[in-house]
Amino acid sequence: MPLGVLFRDGCFHLRSYRRQAGTRYKQEQVFMRDFSSSTDRSALPKHRSRRLLGSIFGRPHGTINELEFWRERILWAIFAGGVAMSPLALLPAVMMLLDSGHYQMVFIDIAAVIFACVLLRLRGSIPYLLRAGIAVLIVYTVGLGVILTVGIASGGSAWLFCFAVLAGVLLGVKGAFWALSLNAVTFAFLGYFSWRGSLAIGSVFQSDMQAAVAGINFLFLNAVCAISVAVLVRGMENAANRERAVALDLEQSRTRLSIIFDHAAVGLVETELNGRLTRVNRFFAELLGYPVSRLEGRQMAEISHPEDVPLETKRGPTESYAMEKRFCRNDGVWIWTRVTVSLVRDARDQPIHLISVIEDITERKQALDALQESEWRYRSILESAPDAITISRLSDGCYLEVNPYFCRISGYSRQEVIGHTPAELRLYANPADHQRLVRVIETKEEVNGLEMQYRRKDGKILDILLSARHLQFGGESCLVVVGTDITESKRVALALDKSESRFQQLAEMMPETLFETDAAGRLTFVNRQALVTFGYSAADVAEGLKAIEMIAPEERERAVANMARIRGGAKPLLNEYTAVRKDGTRFPVMIRIAPIFQEGGFSGLRGFIIDLTENKKLETRIRQSQRLESIGTLAGGIAHDFNNILSAVLGYSDLSLTEVRPGDLIHGYLLKIRQAGMRARDMVRQILTFSRKSDQEMVAVEIRPIIDEALKLIRATLPSTIEIRTNLEISATISADPTQIHQVLMNLCTNAGHAMATGGVLTVALTELDHTSGSEASLTCSGPCVRLTVSDTGCGMTAEVLERIFDPFFTTKGADKGTGLGLSVVHGIIKSHGGSISAVSTPDQGSVFTIDLPIIQSDSRRKAQETLPLPHGTESVLWVDDEPFQVELGCEFLQRLGYRVEGRVSADEALELFRSAPYDFDLVITDMTMPRMTGEVLSSEILAIRPDIPVILCTGYSEQISEPQAVAMGIAAFAFKPIELAELAQLVRRVLDERSTARDLRSHD
């Protein structure tokens, strides 16, 4: 190819590239971004080497494509290399200057270095073509300077050769052409001036012809190389332009596809063949409620329904398929989608990934499900409706659909009805009814509550209540008839009328109040008992009396709230209220109400009212009884512990009396201690009697000492403003429980003191009555009796109160000051003693209580028995009690009487001792209440070991075992604490003698 054509084509392509470069600059910037950032600068050193490599391989500012990029690198390398190698070039130039005085090379080299440094420093502000032209000219200048200084045979020719080649590389074909032209002119001038002898550049040629041939060959080779390099560079530029155009088209396609992918109105997902999501679009991410970054990289199975995963796995990587599947949203909700999957292959027809198009069909699915459910509901209603439903054409009356209930009541099968008219089936008992129904529907569109008659297939007539409506069914005007069989209902209505009559009669007989109200709360029905209980008349009810008016005003708000709650559907409950009669009196009631609904709406209330007046009285009595039972239990426990203490007081006082001579001062003190202990023992028995832990013990007792003891306690408890006067004429003997008589007197005196809160006179009198001697006689005693009178000058009582003072639980005191049991218990005690009690009182003057008790002859034999000496013995006794002082006292006393006694404070130790030597003991005395093992259990164990051993069981009171139960167990005797030593001596001797007698009788047998 001629060089001119090649140069012309190169210049043309260069100009074309320049024109296109300016218009595509921004697009090429995008294309070159990845290339310019391909150098991993973070891996470079942070010092000079990093800056150096960055200067070499970093993309310079303003470059457009790879060709300019490498031209800039070559240009930078020329300048940088020239500066770096300048010392080597200056060294021979300086030596030449020193040797021959030639300074031109030094000047040229220094100028070249200066230009190179300036161009390196200002490369960002000086255009590329200017810097390339200067670089090429520097090479040319250096080469020419070397030739002019050293000669033609020097390296100058190589510099000029490189000058043309670099021009082709840096400036293209046009630059190479101008460089070659300058070289040709330069060599022509050098040859001419050398031939003229004007230049002394030396020559290595033998003739001018050889020099001319060498110059022509040099220029030819230089042109070949320069033009070849320029053409090669131009070809590279064209190839780069084509690749850049393809890349730009590809990038634009990718951009368009990316925009379509990201903004598509359906979900787009790119997955690997193993199911890993590599890319998802924004629609799919928003559909599932995830950010895009959280979906990419996950497995498709992780967000798919477990039931759908096997279906996809079974399909495998097929070319394409579509299916409905479910995805799990970020909030846990499953959504339905339609997924169309396509397989993408590479150039070698190998599958590389899958593209899925996902459409949200949740609403469509829900609508379809709703439609199917509606169809199923319609069919279910039609099939299961308890009414006869028929659908027929209005035009000819033919039946299109009937439900099973219609077939059941009519006696026809579905096949017999479909396609036939009511007239053909003779369905209506009155044929004109059907025509009348059709005419009504044509005018009103809907009709309800028509009562007609159907004729069954067997001829039986049915009463039917019809509702009909006009609608479109299958594109035709149809008549829908719903019929309710009321044949049985009408029969039931007649029976209901009879039942209502019976209910009316029953309601009138009820002892409770029955009522009904309307929606406004006005009474519409009450039974006869309601009028009796509340004092209203039938006229009051007829005038609009409201049920709420029978409730106390302060409780009406609660009653209204309960009515609203019941009206709202709450479960009816029993509620207590305070009711008000017509005369204003109040009384407690229990009310239960229920709502009345008629025709689908609330129409009123019905209920009953129970008068709780007597129930409340009974509840009060029960609560008082329970409270007294609790007090009794506490009193019993206290009495048990107190009995143990009294046992020691009485026991040691009795032992001390045996050590002191009668008449001594100490003897008198000990008698007082013993007397106080006996009084305390009687008080404990009183407590046990009150708490029902002890049986009543009737003995012959003088009444006056009991009165004296009681008055001593009364004086200590009454205020000093009350004067106590006594009139005790006699000291008769009665058969009584001393403790209970003491309790009666204490109760009456205490009540008298309460009646004289501001002071007064309490008088206690004791007189003897005998109806046979003409004196005042008692109303209940047939023989001699003693009269005890307790009177006060207090506030007195009204006739109404006086009439009820002996009723249980009746009290005039406050709720926290009395139980209402005091006088009731007094009355019961006197009656149990065969006596009588009466009361007389006048308000503001005082009260008088009179008690009559029968007199008995004193028991002189008992007094004689009390003076008998204490019995002795020599038997062996085992004494068991958890109180050490009880054991010590019992052992010491029995030992003084001659007995051999072993004492133990532990039931376990006592049992082990007896088990080791059961026949070493003749008698066992044990306490009832002991830790770990009770006396009852210990007795059972001892009797199991030796059944003939006598056992005495002692207790302060017994809740667990009674005396008859103890005897049935084989226990010889049952004793209550505190036991007097004399009684103990008598009891021990009696038990031992009885067991000895029994053994003698068995031995004789």
Residue pairs with C-beta under 8 A, 6 or more apart in sequence:
3 177
3 223
3 227
6 173
6 227
6 231
7 173
7 174
7 176
7 177
7 227
7 230
9 173
9 234
10 172
10 173
10 174
10 230
10 231
10 234
11 172
11 173
11 174
13 234
13 237
13 238
14 172
14 173
14 174
14 234
14 237
17 237
17 241
20 241
21 28
21 64
21 65
24 244
24 248
25 64
27 248
27 251
28 64
28 65
28 244
28 248
30 251
31 244
31 247
31 248
31 251
32 59
32 63
32 64
32 65
35 59
35 66
36 58
36 59
39 54
39 57
39 58
41 50
41 54
41 58
44 50
44 53
44 54
55 76
55 80
56 73
56 76
56 77
57 73
59 69
60 69
60 72
60 76
60 123
60 124
61 124
62 124
62 128
63 69
63 72
65 237
65 240
65 241
65 244
66 240
67 233
67 236
67 237
67 240
68 128
71 128
71 132
71 169
71 170
72 128
74 166
74 169
74 170
75 128
75 131
75 132
75 135
75 170
76 120
76 123
78 116
78 135
78 139
78 166
79 116
79 117
79 119
79 120
79 135
80 116
80 120
82 112
82 113
82 116
82 138
83 113
83 116
83 117
83 120
86 109
86 112
86 113
86 116
89 109
90 106
90 109
90 110
92 105
93 105
93 106
93 108
93 109
94 106
96 102
96 105
96 106
96 149
97 103
97 105
97 106
102 149
104 145
104 148
104 149
105 145
105 146
105 149
105 150
108 141
108 142
108 145
109 142
111 141
112 138
112 141
112 142
115 134
115 138
116 138
119 126
119 131
119 134
119 135
123 131
129 171
132 170
132 171
132 175
133 171
135 166
135 170
136 163
136 166
136 167
136 170
136 171
136 175
136 179
139 159
139 162
139 163
139 166
140 159
140 160
140 163
140 179
140 182
140 186
142 156
142 159
143 155
143 156
143 157
143 158
143 159
143 160
143 162
143 163
144 156
144 159
144 160
144 186
145 156
146 154
146 155
146 156
146 159
147 154
147 156
147 157
147 160
147 190
147 201
148 156
148 199
148 201
150 156
150 202
151 201
151 202
151 203
152 190
152 194
152 201
152 202
152 203
152 204
153 202
153 203
153 204
157 218
160 183
160 186
160 187
160 222
161 183
161 218
161 221
161 222
161 225
163 179
163 182
163 183
164 176
164 179
164 180
164 183
164 222
164 223
164 225
164 226
165 176
165 222
165 225
165 226
165 229
166 179
167 175
167 176
167 178
167 179
167 226
167 230
168 175
168 176
168 179
168 225
168 226
168 227
168 228
168 229
168 230
168 233
169 229
169 230
169 233
171 178
171 179
172 230
172 233
172 234
173 227
173 230
173 231
173 234
175 230
176 226
176 227
176 229
176 230
177 227
179 226
180 219
180 222
180 223
180 226
180 227
183 219
183 222
184 219
187 215
187 218
187 219
190 199
190 201
191 208
191 211
191 212
191 215
193 199
194 201
194 203
194 211
195 208
203 211
205 211
205 214
261 268
261 279
261 281
262 281
262 282
263 281
263 282
263 283
264 281
264 283
265 283
266 283
266 357
266 358
266 359
267 280
267 281
267 283
267 284
267 287
267 337
267 356
267 357
267 358
267 359
267 360
268 280
268 281
268 283
268 284
268 355
268 356
268 357
268 358
269 277
269 279
269 280
269 281
269 284
269 300
269 355
269 356
269 358
270 277
270 278
270 279
270 280
270 353
270 354
270 355
270 356
271 277
271 278
271 300
271 353
271 354
271 356
272 278
272 353
272 354
273 317
273 351
273 352
273 353
273 354
274 299
275 299
275 300
275 301
276 297
276 298
276 299
276 300
277 295
277 296
277 297
277 298
277 299
277 300
278 296
278 297
278 353
279 296
280 292
280 295
280 296
281 292
282 292
284 295
284 358
285 291
285 292
285 295
287 327
287 329
287 335
287 337
287 358
287 360
288 295
288 303
288 327
288 328
288 329
288 330
288 335
289 329
289 330
289 331
290 330
295 303
300 312
301 309
303 327
303 328
304 312
304 325
304 326
304 327
304 328
305 325
305 326
305 327
305 328
305 334
307 326
308 323
308 325
308 326
311 323
311 325
312 323
312 325
315 321
315 323
317 343
317 351
317 354
318 341
318 343
319 342
319 343
320 340
320 341
320 342
320 343
321 340
321 341
322 338
322 339
322 340
322 341
323 338
323 339
323 341
324 336
324 337
324 338
324 339
324 361
324 365
325 336
325 337
325 339
326 334
326 335
326 336
326 337
327 334
327 335
327 337
327 358
328 334
329 335
335 360
335 362
336 360
336 361
336 362
336 364
336 365
337 358
337 359
337 360
337 361
337 362
338 358
338 359
338 361
339 356
339 357
339 358
339 359
340 356
340 357
340 359
341 354
341 355
341 356
341 357
342 354
342 355
342 356
342 357
343 351
343 354
344 351
344 352
344 353
344 354
344 355
345 351
345 352
346 352
382 389
382 401
382 403
383 403
383 404
385 403
385 405
385 482
386 405
387 405
387 482
387 483
387 484
388 402
388 403
388 405
388 406
388 409
388 410
388 454
388 464
388 481
388 482
388 483
388 484
388 485
389 402
389 403
389 405
389 406
389 480
389 481
389 482
389 483
390 399
390 401
390 402
390 403
390 406
390 417
390 480
390 481
390 483
391 399
391 400
391 401
391 402
391 473
391 478
391 479
391 480
391 481
392 398
392 399
392 400
392 421
392 422
392 478
392 479
392 481
393 400
393 476
393 477
393 478
393 479
394 438
394 441
394 442
394 470
394 476
394 477
394 478
394 479
395 476
395 477
396 421
397 421
397 422
397 423
397 434
397 438
398 419
398 420
398 421
399 417
399 418
399 419
399 420
399 421
399 422
400 418
400 473
400 474
400 476
400 478
401 418
401 473
402 414
402 417
402 418
404 414
406 417
406 483
407 413
407 414
407 417
409 454
409 456
409 462
409 485
410 417
410 425
410 427
410 454
410 456
410 457
411 456
411 457
411 458
412 425
412 457
416 425
417 425
422 428
422 434
423 431
423 434
426 455
427 434
427 454
427 455
428 434
428 452
428 453
428 454
428 455
429 452
429 453
429 454
429 455
429 461
430 452
430 453
433 452
433 453
437 447
437 450
437 452
437 466
437 468
437 479
437 481
438 479
440 447
440 450
440 468
441 447
441 468
441 469
441 470
441 479
442 470
445 469
445 470
446 467
446 468
446 469
446 470
447 466
447 467
447 468
447 469
448 467
449 465
449 466
449 467
450 465
450 466
450 467
450 468
451 463
451 464
451 465
451 466
451 486
452 464
452 466
453 461
453 462
453 463
453 464
454 461
454 462
454 464
454 483
455 461
455 462
456 462
462 485
462 487
463 485
463 486
463 487
463 490
464 483
464 484
464 485
464 486
465 483
465 484
465 486
466 481
466 482
466 483
466 484
467 481
467 482
467 483
468 479
468 480
468 481
468 482
469 479
469 480
470 477
470 478
470 479
470 480
471 478
471 480
472 478
473 480
507 514
507 527
508 527
508 528
510 527
510 529
510 608
511 529
512 529
512 608
512 609
512 610
512 611
513 526
513 527
513 529
513 530
513 533
513 534
513 608
513 609
513 610
513 611
514 525
514 526
514 527
514 529
514 530
514 606
514 607
514 608
515 523
515 525
515 526
515 527
515 530
515 547
515 606
515 607
515 608
515 609
516 523
516 524
516 525
516 526
516 596
516 604
516 605
516 606
517 523
517 524
517 546
517 547
517 604
517 605
517 606
518 524
518 603
518 604
519 602
519 603
519 604
520 546
521 546
521 547
521 548
521 563
521 605
522 544
522 545
522 546
522 547
523 541
523 545
523 546
523 547
524 604
526 541
530 536
530 609
531 537
531 538
531 541
533 581
533 609
533 611
534 550
534 579
534 581
534 582
535 581
535 582
535 583
536 545
536 582
540 582
547 605
548 556
548 559
548 560
549 580
550 579
550 580
550 609
551 559
551 577
551 578
551 579
551 580
552 577
552 578
552 579
552 580
552 586
553 580
554 578
555 577
555 578
558 577
559 575
559 577
559 591
562 573
562 575
562 593
563 593
563 605
566 572
566 593
566 594
566 595
566 605
567 595
567 602
567 605
572 592
572 593
572 594
572 607
573 592
574 590
574 591
574 592
575 590
575 591
575 592
576 588
576 589
576 590
576 591
576 612
577 588
577 589
577 591
578 586
578 587
578 588
578 589
579 586
579 587
579 588
579 589
579 609
580 586
581 587
587 611
587 612
587 613
588 611
588 612
588 613
588 615
588 616
589 609
589 610
589 611
589 612
590 609
590 610
590 612
591 607
591 608
591 609
591 610
592 607
592 608
593 605
593 606
593 607
594 605
594 606
594 607
595 602
595 604
595 605
596 602
596 603
596 604
596 605
596 606
597 603
620 809
621 808
621 809
624 809
624 819
624 820
624 821
627 819
628 819
628 821
631 691
632 690
632 691
632 692
632 693
633 691
635 687
635 688
635 690
635 691
635 693
636 687
636 688
636 691
636 693
636 957
636 959
638 687
639 684
639 687
639 688
639 691
639 693
639 956
639 957
640 929
640 955
640 956
640 957
641 956
642 680
642 684
642 956
643 681
643 684
643 956
643 957
643 976
643 977
643 978
644 883
644 886
644 956
644 977
644 978
646 677
646 680
646 681
646 684
646 977
646 978
647 886
647 889
647 977
647 978
647 979
648 885
648 886
648 889
649 673
649 677
649 680
649 978
650 674
650 677
650 678
650 681
650 978
650 980
650 981
651 889
651 890
651 893
651 978
651 981
652 889
653 670
653 673
653 674
653 677
654 674
654 893
654 980
654 981
654 982
655 889
655 892
655 893
655 896
655 981
656 666
656 670
657 667
657 670
657 671
657 674
658 896
660 666
660 667
660 670
661 667
677 978
679 709
681 978
682 738
682 739
682 742
683 739
683 742
684 956
685 694
685 697
685 739
686 739
686 740
686 742
686 743
688 694
688 957
689 696
689 737
689 739
689 740
689 743
690 743
690 825
693 957
693 958
693 959
694 957
694 976
696 737
696 740
696 832
697 737
698 735
698 736
698 737
698 833
699 735
699 736
699 737
699 738
700 733
700 734
700 735
700 856
700 858
700 859
700 862
701 733
701 734
701 735
701 736
701 738
701 741
702 731
702 732
702 733
702 734
702 858
703 731
703 732
703 733
703 734
703 736
703 741
703 766
703 786
703 788
703 853
704 728
704 730
704 731
704 732
704 766
705 731
706 738
706 741
706 742
706 745
707 726
707 728
707 745
707 764
707 766
707 788
708 728
709 742
710 742
710 745
710 746
710 749
711 724
711 726
711 745
711 749
711 764
713 746
714 724
714 746
714 749
714 750
714 753
714 762
715 724
717 750
717 753
718 724
718 749
718 753
718 762
719 753
719 759
721 756
721 758
721 759
721 760
722 753
722 756
722 759
722 760
722 761
722 762
723 760
723 761
723 762
724 761
724 762
724 763
724 764
725 761
725 762
725 763
725 764
726 763
726 764
726 765
727 763
727 764
727 765
727 766
727 767
728 764
728 765
728 766
729 765
729 766
729 767
729 768
730 766
730 767
730 768
730 786
732 768
732 784
732 786
732 855
733 855
733 856
733 857
733 858
734 741
734 786
734 833
734 853
734 854
734 855
734 856
735 833
735 834
735 854
735 856
736 833
736 853
737 833
740 829
740 832
740 833
741 829
741 833
743 825
743 826
743 829
744 826
744 829
744 830
744 851
745 764
745 788
745 790
747 822
747 823
747 825
747 826
748 790
748 826
748 849
749 762
749 764
749 790
750 822
751 822
751 823
752 762
752 790
752 791
752 792
752 794
752 847
753 762
753 792
754 794
754 813
755 792
755 794
755 795
755 796
755 846
755 847
756 762
756 792
756 793
756 794
756 795
757 794
757 795
760 792
760 793
760 794
760 846
761 792
761 793
762 790
762 791
762 792
763 789
763 790
763 791
763 792
764 788
764 789
764 790
765 787
765 788
765 789
765 791
766 786
766 787
766 788
766 789
767 786
767 787
767 789
768 784
768 785
768 786
768 787
768 855
769 775
769 776
769 777
769 778
769 781
769 784
769 785
769 786
769 787
769 852
770 777
770 783
770 784
770 785
771 777
771 778
771 781
771 782
771 783
772 783
772 784
778 785
778 787
778 836
778 852
779 836
779 838
779 852
780 834
780 835
780 836
780 852
781 834
781 835
781 836
781 852
781 853
781 854
782 854
783 854
783 855
784 854
784 855
785 835
785 852
785 853
785 854
785 855
786 852
786 853
786 855
787 850
787 851
787 852
788 850
788 851
788 852
788 853
789 848
789 849
789 850
789 851
790 848
790 849
790 851
791 846
791 847
791 848
791 849
792 846
792 847
793 845
793 846
794 846
794 847
795 843
795 844
796 841
796 842
796 843
796 844
796 845
796 846
796 847
797 805
797 812
797 841
797 843
797 847
798 843
801 812
802 839
802 841
804 810
805 823
805 839
806 823
806 824
806 826
806 827
806 837
807 820
807 824
808 820
808 821
808 824
809 819
809 820
809 821
809 824
810 820
810 824
811 818
811 819
811 820
812 818
826 837
827 837
830 836
830 837
830 851
830 853
833 853
834 853
834 854
835 851
835 852
835 853
835 854
836 851
836 852
837 849
837 850
837 851
837 852
838 849
838 850
839 847
839 848
839 849
839 850
840 847
840 848
840 850
841 847
841 848
866 982
870 897
870 981
870 982
870 985
870 986
871 897
871 985
871 986
871 989
872 897
872 898
872 899
873 897
873 898
873 899
873 988
873 989
873 992
874 898
874 899
874 900
875 899
875 900
875 922
875 923
875 992
876 899
876 900
876 901
876 902
876 920
876 921
876 922
876 923
877 894
877 899
877 900
877 901
877 902
877 921
877 922
877 923
877 924
877 925
877 988
878 901
878 902
878 904
878 910
878 913
878 914
878 921
878 923
878 924
878 925
879 887
879 890
879 891
879 894
879 901
879 902
879 903
879 904
879 925
879 926
880 887
880 903
880 904
880 905
880 907
880 910
880 924
880 925
880 926
880 927
880 930
880 935
880 938
881 887
881 890
881 903
881 905
881 926
881 927
881 930
881 954
882 905
882 906
882 907
882 927
882 929
882 930
882 931
883 905
883 927
884 905
886 927
887 903
887 904
887 905
888 903
890 901
890 903
890 925
890 984
891 901
891 902
891 903
893 981
893 984
893 985
894 901
894 984
894 988
895 901
897 985
899 988
902 913
902 921
904 910
904 913
906 932
907 926
907 930
907 932
907 933
907 934
907 935
907 937
907 938
908 932
908 933
910 926
910 938
911 933
911 938
911 941
911 942
914 921
914 924
914 942
914 945
914 946
915 945
918 942
918 945
918 946
918 949
919 946
921 949
922 949
922 950
922 992
922 995
923 949
923 950
923 951
923 952
923 988
923 991
923 992
924 939
924 942
924 949
924 950
924 951
924 952
925 951
925 952
925 954
925 988
926 935
926 938
926 939
926 951
926 952
926 953
926 954
927 935
927 954
927 955
928 934
928 935
928 936
928 953
928 954
928 955
928 956
928 958
928 960
928 961
929 935
929 955
929 956
930 938
934 960
935 953
935 954
935 955
936 953
936 960
936 961
936 966
936 969
939 951
939 953
939 969
939 970
939 971
940 969
942 949
942 951
943 949
943 951
943 969
943 970
943 971
947 970
948 995
948 999
950 972
950 973
950 991
950 992
950 994
950 995
951 970
951 971
951 972
952 971
952 972
952 973
952 974
952 975
952 987
952 988
952 991
953 961
953 966
953 971
953 973
953 974
953 975
954 975
954 976
954 977
954 979
955 974
955 975
955 976
955 977
956 976
956 977
957 976
958 974
961 969
963 974
966 974
967 974
972 991
972 994
972 995
973 987
973 990
973 991
975 983
975 984
975 987
979 987
